[in-house]
Amino acid sequence: MKPWGPLSVPSLIFLLSFPLFTFAAPIRAIFLFKDVLKSNTTALKTSSFNTVIIFGIGILSDGSIKYYSNTPGSSDITVASNGTYVGGPALSEKVRSFKVAPTTIDRVEISMNSQHVKNLMTTPGPNPNTPLYQNFLALQEAWGLDAVNNDDESLYDVSSTVAFAKMLGRAGYKYTIAPYTNVRFWQALVTQANSGLAAAEWLVDRVYLQCYDGGASNDPRSWEGNLGMKVVPLVWVTNDSKPAFSTTAAQARSKFAGWHSRSALAGGGYWNDYDIEKMKLSYAEYGAALKSVFP
């Protein structure tokens, strides 16, 4: 991938309409790829992270919501269907526990792709009486969720994504994005979803920018300019899946500090907890690296 170059005229116009919004508190985030029932919740809660994003949520063609475990020995399960939470009390209690003291975590999100979003926004639509809307209400209540994260890496349909984001906003969620490419799509989404809202009320309130793998050459400052928002760059912890993109805690601290010195960031974050546990790494060290740059 090539880093984005100087701002285009449309980008400059966009910036005049949406001045960069500075977050009140630095964001220290980690994506949870491992089955949360099997992850080291205590370590996650006591290692300086204030945001966790549960990866692997998907919606089915009938509007049901499924949690894909991504962990050997775990099974994919439907967590909401027909307007009711059906994921079981153990999972609900585990997710809710992230924000129960003692903890540094004050925000829990779920991350999903755009599978079935376009069709469901067409039929039956984003109305509050639809199964999809009711299922997200039920999941929010059961898990104590704050936001839904969009990790679309293939469909990139602006109108249906905006409709979906606004539907979630009416249900009480914030909407966040995790781009690695296609800046024009994300710019259109942010512009349309946040149109008419004061910065403190933005529906799309966070950008978790992938700076690894396909997004390894991404420059947070360029993305901030194009989106009109401060971003949270993500790096991949030490791993054996794609070791070329491994980042130690010390290397992460250096990267975040370098980006932050060039253009003040909203915070920083990691992909992902599964590799921290698999590789016998330290949550505390990775969390401390974030806190040293984003206290």
ZATI-457105 format. One line per 5 residues: their letters; for each residue x, y, z of C-alpha. Coordinates in Angstrom, 2 decimals, padded with zeros to 5 digits, always signed. Example, Ala and Ser with C-alpha at 12.3 -4.5 7.8 and 13.67 -1.06 7.14 Angstrom:
AS) +012.30,-004.50,+007.80 | +013.67,-001.06,+007.14
***
This chain:
MKPWG) +000.00,+000.00,+000.00 | +001.07,+003.58,-000.64 | +000.76,+006.26,+002.02 | -001.68,+009.03,+001.21 | -000.06,+012.11,-000.24
PLSVP) -000.89,+015.81,+000.14 | -004.49,+016.73,+000.81 | -006.72,+017.12,-002.22 | -009.04,+020.11,-002.66 | -012.10,+018.04,-001.60
SLIFL) -010.22,+016.97,+001.54 | -009.42,+020.57,+002.41 | -013.06,+021.52,+001.95 | -014.00,+018.60,+004.20 | -011.63,+019.81,+006.90
LSFPL) -013.22,+023.25,+006.88 | -016.59,+021.61,+007.50 | -015.35,+019.16,+010.16 | -012.50,+020.59,+012.27 | -010.36,+017.94,+013.96
FTFAA) -012.02,+016.79,+017.16 | -009.74,+016.25,+020.15 | -010.76,+013.49,+022.55 | -011.09,+014.35,+026.24 | -009.07,+011.31,+027.33
PIRAI) -006.47,+009.28,+025.40 | -007.71,+005.97,+023.99 | -005.78,+002.81,+024.86 | -007.46,+000.01,+022.92 | -007.06,-003.68,+022.20
FLFKD) -009.00,-005.91,+019.81 | -010.10,-009.21,+021.37 | -009.71,-012.00,+018.82 | -009.72,-014.81,+021.37 | -012.97,-016.26,+022.75
VLKSN) -013.67,-013.93,+025.67 | -014.75,-016.90,+027.80 | -011.18,-018.21,+027.53 | -009.18,-014.98,+027.64 | -007.29,-013.62,+030.63
TTALK) -009.93,-011.09,+031.65 | -008.11,-010.08,+034.82 | -004.97,-009.13,+032.90 | -006.99,-007.20,+030.32 | -008.74,-005.24,+033.07
TSSFN) -005.57,-004.31,+034.96 | -003.09,-003.45,+032.20 | -003.99,+000.18,+031.43 | -006.37,-000.53,+028.52 | -009.54,+001.55,+028.60
TVIIF) -011.23,+000.15,+025.48 | -011.77,-003.43,+024.31 | -013.24,-004.32,+020.92 | -014.63,-007.85,+020.64 | -013.84,-009.15,+017.16
GIGIL) -015.90,-011.68,+015.26 | -019.52,-010.52,+015.44 | -021.60,-011.11,+012.33 | -025.18,-010.64,+011.26 | -027.07,-013.35,+009.40
SDGSI) -029.53,-012.95,+006.55 | -032.51,-013.03,+008.95 | -031.01,-010.34,+011.20 | -029.76,-012.71,+013.88 | -026.36,-011.92,+015.41
KYYSN) -023.60,-014.52,+015.74 | -020.36,-014.52,+017.72 | -017.51,-016.29,+015.91 | -015.15,-017.61,+018.56 | -011.91,-017.74,+016.50
TPGSS) -010.44,-020.06,+019.15 | -009.66,-023.79,+018.99 | -012.08,-025.72,+021.14 | -014.74,-023.01,+021.03 | -017.86,-022.95,+018.89
DITVA) -019.56,-020.16,+016.99 | -022.83,-019.26,+018.70 | -025.90,-017.17,+017.93 | -026.14,-014.46,+020.60 | -029.31,-012.62,+019.56
SNGTY) -032.33,-013.78,+017.57 | -035.96,-012.71,+017.25 | -035.28,-009.70,+019.46 | -033.94,-011.79,+022.34 | -030.48,-012.41,+023.75
VGGPA) -029.71,-016.15,+023.44 | -025.96,-016.24,+024.11 | -026.24,-017.56,+027.66 | -025.50,-015.96,+031.04 | -021.83,-016.99,+031.24
LSEKV) -020.92,-015.04,+028.12 | -023.02,-012.06,+029.13 | -021.45,-011.93,+032.59 | -017.95,-012.24,+031.15 | -018.42,-009.34,+028.72
RSFKV) -020.09,-007.18,+031.37 | -017.22,-007.91,+033.77 | -014.80,-005.86,+031.66 | -016.24,-002.66,+033.13 | -016.67,-004.00,+036.68
APTTI) -014.10,-002.77,+039.23 | -011.24,-003.23,+039.61 | -010.72,-002.28,+035.97 | -009.33,+000.44,+033.73 | -011.80,-000.44,+030.94
DRVEI) -014.70,+001.96,+030.44 | -015.77,+001.14,+026.88 | -016.69,-002.18,+025.22 | -017.30,-002.48,+021.49 | -018.07,-005.29,+019.07
SMNSQ) -016.40,-005.50,+015.65 | -018.10,-006.82,+012.53 | -017.89,-006.87,+008.76 | -020.64,-005.75,+006.37 | -022.07,-009.14,+005.46
HVKNL) -025.86,-008.86,+004.84 | -025.94,-005.17,+005.81 | -026.91,-003.93,+002.34 | -029.73,-006.43,+001.92 | -031.13,-005.86,+005.41
MTTPG) -031.07,-002.09,+005.03 | -033.17,-002.56,+001.88 | -035.54,-005.19,+003.25 | -036.94,-004.91,+005.88 | -034.97,-001.67,+006.42
PNPNT) -033.52,+000.09,+009.48 | -036.78,+000.57,+011.35 | -037.02,-000.02,+015.13 | -039.55,-002.84,+014.69 | -037.20,-004.99,+012.59
PLYQN) -035.54,-008.14,+013.96 | -032.08,-006.65,+013.33 | -032.79,-003.51,+015.36 | -034.36,-005.49,+018.18 | -031.46,-007.97,+018.20
FLALQ) -028.93,-005.16,+018.62 | -031.01,-003.72,+021.45 | -031.07,-007.13,+023.17 | -027.31,-007.62,+022.74 | -026.55,-004.13,+024.02
EAWGL) -028.57,-004.77,+027.17 | -027.06,-008.23,+027.76 | -023.43,-007.23,+027.16 | -023.44,-003.58,+028.27 | -022.07,-002.42,+024.91
DAVNN) -021.05,+001.11,+023.97 | -020.30,+000.91,+020.24 | -020.26,-001.18,+017.07 | -017.05,-001.21,+015.04 | -017.08,-001.51,+011.24
DDESL) -014.26,-003.68,+009.88 | -015.52,-003.74,+006.29 | -012.71,-004.84,+003.97 | -014.63,-005.76,+000.83 | -018.15,-004.37,+000.25
YDVSS) -017.75,-000.62,+000.80 | -021.36,+000.42,+000.11 | -021.82,+003.95,+001.45 | -025.60,+004.33,+001.53 | -026.39,+001.07,+003.30
TVAFA) -023.52,+001.54,+005.77 | -024.71,+005.03,+006.68 | -028.27,+003.73,+007.13 | -026.98,+000.92,+009.36 | -024.84,+003.30,+011.43
KMLGR) -027.78,+005.64,+011.96 | -029.99,+002.71,+012.94 | -027.44,+001.73,+015.59 | -027.26,+005.35,+016.74 | -031.01,+005.35,+017.36
AGYKY) -030.53,+002.15,+019.38 | -028.01,+003.93,+021.62 | -024.70,+002.82,+020.10 | -021.75,+004.83,+018.87 | -020.24,+003.68,+015.55
TIAPY) -016.51,+003.29,+014.97 | -014.43,+002.29,+011.96 | -011.26,+000.23,+011.40 | -010.02,+001.12,+007.92 | -006.84,+000.04,+006.19
TNVRF) -007.58,+001.25,+002.63 | -010.25,+002.95,+000.45 | -010.11,+006.34,+002.19 | -012.81,+007.79,-000.08 | -015.39,+005.31,+001.24
WQALV) -014.53,+006.02,+004.86 | -014.53,+009.75,+004.24 | -018.04,+009.58,+002.73 | -019.25,+007.44,+005.63 | -017.89,+009.81,+008.28
TQANS) -019.22,+012.89,+006.47 | -022.73,+011.53,+006.00 | -023.08,+009.79,+009.38 | -021.89,+012.85,+011.33 | -023.65,+015.47,+009.21
GLAAA) -025.50,+018.03,+011.32 | -023.98,+016.82,+014.60 | -021.70,+018.75,+016.92 | -018.29,+017.11,+017.33 | -019.07,+015.95,+020.86
EWLVD) -022.17,+014.18,+019.51 | -020.67,+012.51,+016.46 | -022.11,+009.10,+015.66 | -018.82,+007.93,+014.13 | -016.64,+008.98,+017.05
RVYLQ) -013.50,+006.86,+016.65 | -011.16,+005.69,+013.89 | -009.01,+002.64,+014.62 | -006.52,+002.80,+011.74 | -004.84,-000.47,+010.74
CYDGG) -001.09,+000.17,+010.47 | -000.06,-003.44,+009.88 | -000.43,-006.08,+007.14 | -002.34,-004.45,+004.26 | -002.22,-001.12,+006.10
ASNDP) +001.46,-001.30,+007.07 | +002.31,+001.86,+005.12 | -000.56,+003.92,+006.48 | +000.32,+007.35,+007.85 | -002.04,+008.38,+010.70
RSWEG) -001.51,+012.08,+009.98 | -002.64,+011.69,+006.36 | -005.73,+009.76,+007.43 | -006.54,+012.41,+010.02 | -006.41,+015.01,+007.30
NLGMK) -008.64,+013.07,+004.95 | -011.22,+012.05,+007.56 | -011.24,+015.25,+009.61 | -010.86,+013.19,+012.80 | -008.06,+012.25,+015.14
VVPLV) -007.22,+008.57,+014.72 | -006.11,+005.65,+016.87 | -003.38,+003.74,+014.98 | -003.25,-000.02,+015.53 | -000.16,-002.24,+015.44
WVTND) -000.02,-006.03,+015.56 | +001.63,-007.54,+018.62 | +004.35,-010.19,+018.28 | +002.79,-013.13,+016.43 | +003.60,-016.26,+014.45
SKPAF) +000.85,-015.84,+011.84 | +002.55,-013.00,+009.96 | +005.75,-012.37,+011.92 | +006.86,-009.68,+009.48 | +004.25,-007.44,+011.10
STTAA) +005.14,-008.36,+014.69 | +005.61,-005.46,+017.08 | +007.17,-005.81,+020.53 | +005.98,-003.59,+023.37 | +009.14,-001.49,+023.06
QARSK) +008.71,-001.14,+019.31 | +005.05,-000.21,+019.80 | +006.01,+002.55,+022.23 | +008.47,+003.94,+019.70 | +005.95,+003.85,+016.84
FAGWH) +003.18,+005.50,+018.83 | +005.55,+008.17,+020.17 | +006.80,+008.95,+016.67 | +003.32,+009.29,+015.18 | +002.11,+011.29,+018.18
SRSAL) +004.98,+013.75,+017.92 | +004.12,+014.51,+014.28 | +000.40,+014.97,+014.86 | -001.39,+014.56,+018.17 | -003.33,+011.28,+018.09
AGGGY) -006.52,+010.21,+019.85 | -004.59,+007.25,+021.29 | -003.23,+003.89,+020.18 | -004.16,+000.24,+020.12 | -003.31,-003.36,+019.30
WNDYD) -004.36,-006.28,+017.20 | -004.79,-008.67,+019.16 | -005.16,-010.38,+022.58 | -005.07,-013.93,+021.15 | -001.44,-013.54,+020.10
IEKMK) -000.45,-011.97,+023.41 | -001.61,-015.11,+025.20 | -000.47,-017.58,+022.55 | +003.04,-016.12,+022.42 | +003.18,-015.79,+026.24
LSYAE) +003.63,-012.04,+026.04 | +002.78,-009.48,+028.71 | -000.47,-007.52,+028.72 | +001.11,-005.24,+031.31 | +004.06,-004.39,+029.06
YGAAL) +001.89,-003.64,+026.04 | -000.51,-001.61,+028.17 | +002.36,+000.31,+029.75 | +003.71,+001.15,+026.28 | +000.38,+002.81,+025.47
KSVFP) +000.10,+004.60,+028.79 | +003.62,+006.04,+028.50 | +002.62,+007.79,+025.26 | -001.08,+008.37,+026.03 | -001.28,+008.90,+029.82
***
